[in-house]
């Protein structure tokens, strides 16, 4: 039996209140979108961030497009490591349209 099948079986045994609490808990959990890249509800709008930080992948890519290299980014974000940037660039390569859209949305004059 897979972990998902086990979870479904266990969930059927929960009371309605326990199911509600389980759903609330699940809604707050981080999801690994790719190696070293996480989405956490309530953190940066749930956008892809490096590690467990509040540093959005789209922001790093925006800086890179603006001319900053990895050395510059590591100086600007001292909590990041070279591997974090490698994870971010891999995510950007795999999700180009999403990153382009987020950069446009967040850097347009109408952005809040």
N, C-alpha and C positions, 0 to 999 in steps of 0.2 A: 504494500500500500504506500502510495506517495505521501509526502508531507501535506500536500494540498488535500488529498482525500481524507487524511487523518484529521486535518483542521475542520473540514466540512462535517465529518462525523461528530467531532467534539462540539462544534457549534450547534448542532441539532439538539444536544443535551442541555444547552444553557437555557436559563429562564429568560423571558423577554427583557428583564432589567439587566441581566448579565450580557445579553447580546447588545443592548444599547451601549453599555459601558465598553464592551469590546470594540464596537464600531467607533466610538469616540477615541479610544486609544489608537486604533489603526489609523485614524485620520490625522494623527500627530506624528506618525513615524516617518523617518527619512526613507527615501527609496534610492538605491544606487542605480543611476541611469547609465553609467559606464564606469570603468575602473577609476576610482578616485573622484568621481563626480556624483553629487547627491542633490536631490530635490527634497526639501523639507517644508511641509505646509507652514505658513506663517513666517518663513524666512525668505527674504528677497522675493516675495510674491510667489514662492514655490519654484522659482527659476533654477536652472542648473548652476550649482556652485561648486567650487573646488573644495574637496574634502568636506569637513564639517564646518567650514567657514561661512562668512557672509560675503564672500568675494565671488560675484557672478561671472560665469564663463564669458557671457557676451561683453562684459565690461573689459575683461582682459583682452579679448579679441579686438575690441574697439581701440584700446591703447596700442595694440600691436599694429593695427592698420594706420594709426596715427604716427607711427614711426618708432615706437619704443621696442627695443629688443628684449630678449629674455633677461639679460643682465640688468637692464633698466627696471624691468618689472619686479625682479627679485629684490632690488634696492627699494622700490616703491612699496612693496608688500613683503616686509621682512618675515612674516609668518609662513610664507610660501617657500617651497623647495623646488628644485629643478624638475623633479618628478611630477609635482603638481601642475606645472606648466605643460609638461609633456602630455599629461592626462587631459588638460584643457584643450590643447591643440588637436588631439585625437578626437575629442568630442566635437570640436568645431568642424573638423573635416567630415565627420559622419552626419552632422546636423546643420549644414551650411544655411539652408533656407530659414530654419528657426532662428539661428544666430543673426542672420541679416535682418530679419523682421524685428527682433528684440533691439538690435542696435538702432534701427530706424525709429521704432516706437519710443525708445528711451532718450534719444538724442534729438528728436524733432523739437521745434520751437513750441509745439502744443503739448509736449510731455509735461506731466505734473511734477 
